[in-house]
């Protein structure tokens, strides 16, 4: 982000020569539009711009939940350490002083992006299963639902919960219970599409966000996953056992906001538990009031 388009292009060419993918923005009002469609690891921005300063833009980004952890690095001719520090106070992560040699620019950007990518992975992933954690899952649901509302694409949310999981922990121990959780996580990752978003909602409850499918289509996919998982044999203390899960499904546009989707998917999950478990049911309400 630089109000000098030529300088921005020069930086971009240096970074792209090292294999990075870049987007150049010279007008601050287009930054959010670019970020919405570009999976960004790091934002380089000028400190002093006529329409909107770097700290002002950084402050805006830090108010958006999806960009709280997005690395922001200033590139500026400012050498006053007090002004640099003040600019960093709004939530930026680094400062590069112009003029900057191409080799140093590439090295600094790569190191910062890799470091923040590692930290971001630790913050958004469940430590046991490697799936998205609860907070990240909710954030991704909001973003994906907003994209579907703009494009008119369908979305289905599937909530699933391991059956009799407390009995697994009580009978075989918590380490075995952890193995079951990890196995379900692996099954979901392997059996679902790359575009599907899979997360651990909490405890033994998991969630999947699927786009381009209605509830009936998603149910067919989830039933296949359910049958595959039920066929997995676990061994603990020379004892073999199997686990199953129950699930509930709700779809957009029938349900139009994240909280309503979650509530709607939870209801058939509880019905599936009461009906005998090891089954997937669809939300009964056809339209959100």
C-alpha positions as CSV (number, residue, x, y, z in Angstrom):
1,X,0.0,0.0,0.0
2,X,1.7,3.2,-1.2
3,X,0.3,6.4,-2.6
4,X,3.1,6.2,-5.2
5,X,2.0,3.5,-7.6
6,X,5.4,3.3,-9.3
7,X,7.2,2.6,-6.0
8,X,4.6,0.1,-5.1
9,X,5.1,-1.7,-8.4
10,X,8.9,-1.8,-7.8
11,X,8.5,-3.4,-4.4
12,X,6.0,-5.9,-5.9
13,X,8.4,-6.8,-8.7
14,X,11.2,-7.5,-6.2
15,X,9.0,-9.7,-4.1
16,X,7.5,-11.5,-7.1
17,X,11.0,-12.3,-8.4
18,X,11.4,-14.3,-5.2
19,X,8.2,-16.2,-5.8
20,X,5.8,-14.2,-3.7
21,X,2.3,-13.2,-4.9
22,X,1.5,-9.5,-4.4
23,X,-1.3,-7.0,-4.9
24,X,-0.5,-3.3,-5.2
25,X,-2.9,-0.6,-3.8
26,X,-2.4,3.1,-4.1
27,X,-5.8,4.3,-2.8
28,X,-6.6,3.4,0.9
29,X,-10.3,3.0,0.2
30,X,-9.6,-0.1,-2.0
31,X,-7.6,-1.9,0.7
32,X,-10.5,-3.8,2.3
33,X,-11.8,-4.8,-1.1
34,X,-8.4,-6.3,-2.0
35,X,-8.1,-8.1,1.3
36,X,-11.5,-9.7,1.0
37,X,-10.4,-11.6,-2.1
38,X,-6.7,-12.1,-1.5
39,X,-5.3,-14.5,1.1
40,X,-2.8,-12.1,2.6
41,X,0.2,-13.1,4.8
42,X,1.5,-9.5,5.3
43,X,0.7,-5.9,4.5
44,X,3.4,-3.5,3.5
45,X,2.3,0.1,3.7
46,X,3.7,3.6,3.5
47,X,3.6,5.7,6.7
48,X,2.7,9.0,5.2
49,X,-0.1,9.2,2.6
50,X,-2.2,12.2,1.7
51,X,-5.7,10.6,2.0
52,X,-5.1,8.3,4.9
53,X,-1.9,7.8,6.9
54,X,-0.4,4.3,7.6
55,X,-1.3,4.4,11.3
56,X,-4.9,5.4,10.5
57,X,-5.3,2.5,8.0
58,X,-3.6,0.1,10.5
59,X,-6.1,1.2,13.2
60,X,-9.0,0.5,10.8
61,X,-7.7,-3.0,10.0
62,X,-7.2,-3.8,13.7
63,X,-10.9,-3.1,14.3
64,X,-11.9,-5.9,11.9
65,X,-11.9,-9.4,13.6
66,X,-10.5,-11.1,10.6
67,X,-7.4,-8.9,10.4
68,X,-6.5,-8.7,14.1
69,X,-3.5,-10.9,13.5
70,X,-2.6,-9.8,10.0
71,X,1.1,-8.6,10.1
72,X,1.5,-4.9,9.1
73,X,4.9,-3.5,8.3
74,X,5.6,0.2,7.5
75,X,8.0,1.2,4.7
76,X,8.9,4.8,5.2
77,X,11.8,7.3,5.0
78,X,10.9,8.3,8.6
79,X,14.0,7.9,10.8
80,X,12.9,9.5,14.0
81,X,12.7,6.6,16.5
82,X,9.9,8.2,18.6
83,X,7.7,8.7,15.6
84,X,8.4,5.2,14.4
85,X,7.4,3.8,17.9
86,X,4.3,5.9,17.9
87,X,3.3,4.6,14.5
88,X,3.8,1.0,15.8
89,X,1.5,1.6,18.8
90,X,-1.7,1.2,16.8
91,X,-0.9,-2.4,16.1
92,X,1.7,-2.6,13.4
93,X,4.4,-5.2,13.6
94,X,7.5,-3.7,12.0
95,X,9.3,-0.8,10.3
96,X,11.5,-0.7,7.3
97,X,13.3,2.5,6.5
98,X,13.6,3.8,2.9
99,X,15.6,3.5,0.8
100,X,15.7,-0.3,1.2
101,X,17.8,-2.7,-0.9
102,X,15.7,-5.3,-2.8
103,X,17.5,-8.2,-1.1
104,X,16.8,-6.8,2.3
105,X,13.2,-6.1,1.4
106,X,12.7,-9.7,0.3
107,X,14.4,-11.2,3.3
108,X,12.5,-9.1,5.9
109,X,9.2,-9.7,4.3
110,X,9.8,-13.5,4.0
111,X,10.9,-13.9,7.6
112,X,8.1,-11.8,9.0
113,X,5.5,-13.6,6.9
114,X,6.8,-17.1,7.8
115,X,7.0,-16.2,11.5
116,X,3.4,-14.8,11.6
117,X,2.1,-17.7,9.5
118,X,3.5,-20.1,12.2
119,X,2.0,-18.0,15.0
120,X,-1.3,-17.7,13.2
121,X,-1.5,-21.5,12.8
122,X,-1.0,-22.0,16.5
123,X,-3.7,-19.4,17.3
124,X,-6.4,-20.8,14.9
125,X,-5.9,-24.5,15.2
126,X,-7.1,-27.0,17.9
127,X,-3.9,-28.4,19.4
128,X,-5.2,-32.0,19.6
129,X,-6.9,-32.5,16.2
130,X,-5.2,-29.9,14.1
131,X,-8.6,-28.7,12.9
132,X,-9.8,-25.1,13.2
133,X,-10.6,-24.1,16.8
134,X,-14.0,-22.7,18.0
135,X,-13.3,-19.0,17.6
136,X,-11.7,-19.5,14.1
137,X,-14.6,-21.6,13.0
138,X,-17.2,-19.0,14.0
139,X,-15.1,-16.3,12.2
140,X,-14.9,-18.5,9.0
141,X,-18.6,-19.2,9.2
142,X,-19.4,-15.4,9.2
143,X,-17.0,-14.8,6.3
144,X,-18.2,-17.7,4.2
145,X,-21.8,-16.9,4.8
146,X,-21.3,-13.3,3.8
147,X,-19.6,-14.5,0.6
148,X,-22.6,-16.8,-0.1
149,X,-25.0,-14.0,0.5
150,X,-23.2,-11.9,-2.1
151,X,-22.8,-14.7,-4.7
152,X,-26.1,-16.5,-4.1
153,X,-24.3,-19.8,-3.5
154,X,-25.8,-22.3,-1.1
155,X,-24.1,-23.1,2.3
156,X,-24.7,-26.0,4.7
157,X,-23.6,-26.2,8.3
158,X,-23.2,-29.7,9.7
159,X,-22.8,-30.2,13.5
160,X,-21.8,-33.6,14.8
161,X,-21.1,-35.1,18.2
162,X,-19.5,-38.4,19.2
163,X,-21.9,-40.9,20.7
164,X,-21.3,-42.1,24.2
165,X,-17.9,-40.4,24.3
166,X,-18.0,-40.1,28.1
167,X,-18.2,-43.9,28.3
168,X,-15.1,-44.2,26.1
169,X,-13.1,-42.0,28.5
170,X,-14.5,-43.7,31.6
171,X,-13.9,-47.2,30.2
172,X,-10.7,-46.8,28.3
173,X,-9.1,-43.7,29.7
174,X,-8.7,-40.1,28.4
175,X,-5.6,-40.9,26.2
176,X,-7.8,-43.4,24.2
177,X,-10.5,-40.8,24.1
178,X,-8.0,-38.4,22.5
179,X,-7.1,-41.0,19.9
180,X,-10.8,-41.2,19.0
181,X,-11.0,-37.5,18.6
182,X,-7.9,-37.4,16.4
183,X,-9.3,-40.3,14.3
184,X,-12.5,-38.4,13.7
185,X,-10.6,-35.3,12.8
186,X,-8.5,-37.3,10.3
187,X,-11.6,-39.0,8.8
188,X,-13.3,-35.6,8.3
189,X,-10.2,-34.1,6.6
190,X,-9.7,-37.2,4.3
191,X,-13.4,-37.8,3.4
192,X,-14.5,-34.2,2.7
193,X,-13.6,-31.8,-0.1
194,X,-10.7,-29.4,0.2
195,X,-13.1,-26.5,0.0
196,X,-15.0,-27.7,3.1
197,X,-14.1,-26.0,6.4
198,X,-13.7,-28.5,9.3
199,X,-13.3,-27.5,12.9
200,X,-13.6,-28.7,16.5
201,X,-16.5,-26.8,18.0
202,X,-15.7,-27.9,21.5
203,X,-15.2,-31.2,23.4
204,X,-16.4,-34.0,21.3
205,X,-18.5,-31.8,19.0
206,X,-17.2,-30.9,15.5
207,X,-18.6,-28.7,12.7
208,X,-18.3,-28.6,8.9
209,X,-19.1,-25.6,6.6
210,X,-19.9,-26.8,3.1
211,X,-20.6,-24.5,0.2
212,X,-22.4,-25.4,-3.1
213,X,-24.5,-28.1,-1.4
214,X,-28.1,-28.1,-0.1
215,X,-29.0,-30.0,3.1
216,X,-30.0,-33.2,1.3
217,X,-26.7,-33.3,-0.6
218,X,-24.7,-32.5,2.5
219,X,-26.6,-35.3,4.4
220,X,-25.5,-37.8,1.8
221,X,-21.9,-36.8,2.2
222,X,-22.1,-36.8,6.0
223,X,-23.8,-40.2,6.0
224,X,-20.9,-41.6,4.0
225,X,-18.4,-40.1,6.5
226,X,-20.4,-41.5,9.4
227,X,-20.4,-45.0,7.9
228,X,-16.7,-44.9,7.3
229,X,-15.9,-43.7,10.8
230,X,-18.2,-46.4,12.3
231,X,-16.1,-49.0,10.6
232,X,-12.9,-47.9,12.3
233,X,-11.7,-50.3,15.0
234,X,-10.0,-48.9,18.1
235,X,-7.9,-51.0,20.5
236,X,-7.3,-50.2,24.1
237,X,-6.0,-52.7,26.7
238,X,-6.4,-55.5,24.2
239,X,-10.1,-54.6,23.8
240,X,-11.5,-53.7,20.4
241,X,-14.3,-51.2,20.1
242,X,-16.0,-48.9,17.6
243,X,-17.4,-45.3,17.9
244,X,-20.1,-43.5,16.0
245,X,-21.3,-40.0,15.8
246,X,-24.6,-38.2,15.3
247,X,-25.2,-35.0,13.4
248,X,-27.5,-32.2,12.5
249,X,-27.7,-30.1,9.3
250,X,-29.0,-26.6,8.5
251,X,-28.7,-24.6,5.3
252,X,-28.5,-21.1,3.9
253,X,-30.6,-19.4,2.5
254,X,-33.2,-21.2,4.8
255,X,-31.3,-19.8,7.8
256,X,-29.6,-16.5,7.1
257,X,-27.2,-15.7,9.9
258,X,-24.4,-17.6,11.8
259,X,-26.1,-17.9,15.2
260,X,-29.4,-19.1,13.6
261,X,-27.6,-21.6,11.5
262,X,-25.8,-23.0,14.5
263,X,-29.0,-23.2,16.5
264,X,-30.9,-24.8,13.6
265,X,-28.1,-27.5,13.1
266,X,-27.9,-28.2,16.9
267,X,-31.7,-29.0,17.1
268,X,-31.6,-32.1,14.7
269,X,-28.3,-33.2,16.3
270,X,-30.2,-33.5,19.7
271,X,-33.1,-35.2,17.9
272,X,-30.6,-37.7,16.4
273,X,-29.3,-38.4,19.9
274,X,-32.8,-39.0,21.3
275,X,-33.7,-41.2,18.3
276,X,-31.0,-43.7,19.0
277,X,-27.7,-42.0,17.8
278,X,-25.5,-42.9,14.8
279,X,-27.6,-40.9,12.3
280,X,-27.7,-37.5,10.5
281,X,-30.9,-35.4,10.6
282,X,-31.8,-32.1,8.8
283,X,-33.3,-29.1,10.5
284,X,-37.1,-29.3,10.3
285,X,-37.9,-25.6,9.7
286,X,-37.9,-24.8,6.0
287,X,-37.6,-21.0,6.3
288,X,-36.2,-18.7,8.9
289,X,-38.9,-16.3,10.2
